């Protein structure tokens, strides 16, 4: 009896949607085009904001929350002359 040689599939073989592909339409579309160095941070947000982020994540996939929050903070900081 001959055994088949098995290998573990790489991420690129099982992933269905690359994270750097634009996945959104409308106002979110531009958020998916640019890749920048990022730092992970933990913080608490209000439940109604979390609900919206969860909905956007279900509709647009991986990376949506980070991109939306980054854009909102970037606009806020620019208005405050911090960026």
Secondary structure, DSSP 4 states (H G I P E B T S, - for coil): -PPPP--PPPHHHH-SS-TTS----GGGGGGGS-------------HHHHHHHHHHHHHH-TTHHHHHHHHHHHHHHHHTT--
